[in-house]
Amino acid sequence: MTATTSSPDTRSGSSEKPSGGAGSTGGLHDRLRAMSARRVRRDLLLGLLVLVPAALYPLVGSTFHLQLLTSGLITGLVAMSFSLLAGFSGMVSLAQMAFYGMAAYVVAIGGQSYGLPPLATVPLGLLGACLLAALFGLIAVRSSGIYFLIMTLALLQMFFGVAMQWQSVTGGYNGISGITRPELFGLSLRDAVPLYLLTLTVAAIAYVGLRWLLQTPFGLTLQGIRDRPERMRALGFRVQLHRWLLMILSGLVAGMAGILGVYYHGVVSPDVAGLTSSLLPILAALVGGVSSLVGGLLGGIFVTVLISTVSFLMQQWFDSSHYWTVMGLFFMAVVIYCPNGVLASDSRPRRLLARALGRGGRDGDDAAAGR
Amino acid sequence: MPGYFQFVLTLMNGLTYGALLFVIASGFTLVFGLMRVLNLSHGAIYLLGAYVGYTASRTVSQVLEQSVPALQQAAGGGFGWVLGVLAAAVAGGLVALLLQRLIRNVRGELSQTLLTLGLAITIGDLCLWVWGGLPLTLQAPDAISQPVRIAGIPYPGYRLFVIAFAVLTGICLYLLLFRSQLGRIIRAGVDNREMVAAVGINIDRLFLTVFILGGALTGVSGAIGGTYLAFQPGTDFQILTIALFVVVIGGLGSLLGSGVGALVVGLIDSFGRAYFSELAIFLLSGTVILVLAFRTQGLFGRAN
């Protein structure tokens, strides 16, 4: 299909947009754009249906649940930055928590060691996360697939090592603690409600912004690169540049989460870039489905609630604080049974549910035959 | 003379650490070369090997002490240690077997790699649950822990044993991969899996064997490394990190590369810690970044 539309390239290219690489695909591009614009409108409506109750939730919810939701949204933001790379450009990055950590450390160090106000440290933190992502990106975007994953893991571990061993700046193993939450519009973020509302706002803005971006020519190009990198390169798109820019963008989103996270927890330590911390947002993204941004946010909330529940039950039943054992098993189960998200059509839980409800029995048979 | 003393000691420590890293990284790179799966539970298998080796060697030593003290004394504590290392090999092999069974259910290298991340978290947390959070070490047998004088400086004999063990492992792996029929089949399988299967070789069973071998080697390296480097929760991530640095520098899937990479990383780490203290990590990270920037596939890796 693409071949036929791109062959009259010379004819349409001269009459319409002579310079733009995206304009040369003509009709297909417009159709794709209309399609994703429709989808964006639908999703924004759905988003509003979620956002309004979420914003009103503090009226009825307890402080504990608000904190859980805040923490879940922060994880969700990182998950969204993971999905942005994995779902929309095919780059599975393990380094997202390094960008989170970078922003968190900059805010913590700027505030605690240099006494800078949040007005200065927050932009600096975001800048730090973007710069780190730009640096990592320079190295990592040249490889793809499993090699990209390896590069990002190596870079994550470097960040961890530096945070651990550069004691005079980062505080080493213990990290930096005692970070106080600032005030915003006269409301102290020390209270659970304003911090929750701020987190919700940031998450919503990030989501809408990314959704908008993904239906621009830039976003469509990225998805083209994900599906057919060689063809996109042959068409004249600068594949590595696009990947690099997306990497910086995902660093920005993870950095936002890092700043919210450091204010939420009040501490930052090398653990933020450890394996367990890095597993959480990936788990959230997988549960929600990596091809969906909102899935990452919802997945973040789900995973946070799950951890809270599992740790409570482990305490009750086994008198043990080792909930990571269970979370690791759960992670493996997600990878095996629903790699495209719990709600995806090939998800085992969804199929089992459909069969139990007496519908979609044929679906189950098809899938069994397909395996 | 303290400058000279420190230099030789640092050099020897770097070589010893490099030797251990080679054993750790060779299993890692072998499995990657075959399955294209980055085993993120590699560090966890190392840690499990160390813990299992610790418990097995202590238990055996205690039992021998009570029942046949003469045997325990004759072997200089070596009996328990050897059994500990064997137990670590079994533990590592079993985890690899389990991992392979799990991986079969998942399609795609990326998902398979993520699966190993889940296993790493579970094993790490289970170890913390069973053995607690204190740093431990295995008791080295007297027979191989006497100090040896090198360039006029006494050096722990056990560390020389580690070097000897690494050299032996390297030779065995070389012979297995490049001088045996099995190795020829394995290398053919890496290049063209379908073709090897088509000529009637059970490639799945072959790869399972290599996978288990890699796991057992990792378990052993845990027990051997855990005899001179203390291990604790968090060691798993450290070992995974350093193994990854080694193979990234040396080139993924290359045995020679992991040898060279291990020496480079071992020496940089040792000299960095001795002479630059907290900036050592920048030295190591800087090397990795430089190699990646100019040679993405590592020093001895094949271009992907």
Chai-1 contact restraints between the chains, C-beta under 6 A:
chainA,res_idxA,chainB,res_idxB,connection_type,confidence,min_distance_angstrom,max_distance_angstrom,comment,restraint_id
A,V92,B,L110,contact,1.0,0.0,6.0,A-B,restraint_1
A,I139,B,L292,contact,1.0,0.0,6.0,A-B,restraint_2
A,R142,B,T296,contact,1.0,0.0,6.0,A-B,restraint_3
A,S143,B,T296,contact,1.0,0.0,6.0,A-B,restraint_4
A,I146,B,E109,contact,1.0,0.0,6.0,A-B,restraint_5
A,Y147,B,N304,contact,1.0,0.0,6.0,A-B,restraint_6
A,I150,B,L38,contact,1.0,0.0,6.0,A-B,restraint_7
A,A154,B,L244,contact,1.0,0.0,6.0,A-B,restraint_8
A,A154,B,V248,contact,1.0,0.0,6.0,A-B,restraint_9
A,Q157,B,T241,contact,1.0,0.0,6.0,A-B,restraint_10
A,M158,B,S285,contact,1.0,0.0,6.0,A-B,restraint_11
A,G161,B,I281,contact,1.0,0.0,6.0,A-B,restraint_12
A,V162,B,I281,contact,1.0,0.0,6.0,A-B,restraint_13
A,Q165,B,E278,contact,1.0,0.0,6.0,A-B,restraint_14
A,Q165,B,I281,contact,1.0,0.0,6.0,A-B,restraint_15
A,W166,B,E278,contact,1.0,0.0,6.0,A-B,restraint_16
A,Q167,B,E278,contact,1.0,0.0,6.0,A-B,restraint_17
A,L275,B,F237,contact,1.0,0.0,6.0,A-B,restraint_18
A,T276,B,I121,contact,1.0,0.0,6.0,A-B,restraint_19
A,L279,B,I121,contact,1.0,0.0,6.0,A-B,restraint_20
A,H322,B,D125,contact,1.0,0.0,6.0,A-B,restraint_21
A,H322,B,W129,contact,1.0,0.0,6.0,A-B,restraint_22
A,W324,B,I121,contact,1.0,0.0,6.0,A-B,restraint_23
A,W324,B,D125,contact,1.0,0.0,6.0,A-B,restraint_24
A,T325,B,T122,contact,1.0,0.0,6.0,A-B,restraint_25
A,T325,B,D125,contact,1.0,0.0,6.0,A-B,restraint_26
A,T325,B,L126,contact,1.0,0.0,6.0,A-B,restraint_27
A,G328,B,G118,contact,1.0,0.0,6.0,A-B,restraint_28
A,G328,B,I121,contact,1.0,0.0,6.0,A-B,restraint_29
A,G328,B,T122,contact,1.0,0.0,6.0,A-B,restraint_30
A,L329,B,T122,contact,1.0,0.0,6.0,A-B,restraint_31
A,F331,B,G118,contact,1.0,0.0,6.0,A-B,restraint_32
A,M332,B,L115,contact,1.0,0.0,6.0,A-B,restraint_33
A,M332,B,G118,contact,1.0,0.0,6.0,A-B,restraint_34
A,V335,B,S111,contact,1.0,0.0,6.0,A-B,restraint_35
A,V335,B,L114,contact,1.0,0.0,6.0,A-B,restraint_36
A,V335,B,L115,contact,1.0,0.0,6.0,A-B,restraint_37
A,I336,B,N105,contact,1.0,0.0,6.0,A-B,restraint_38
A,I336,B,V106,contact,1.0,0.0,6.0,A-B,restraint_39
A,P339,B,S111,contact,1.0,0.0,6.0,A-B,restraint_40
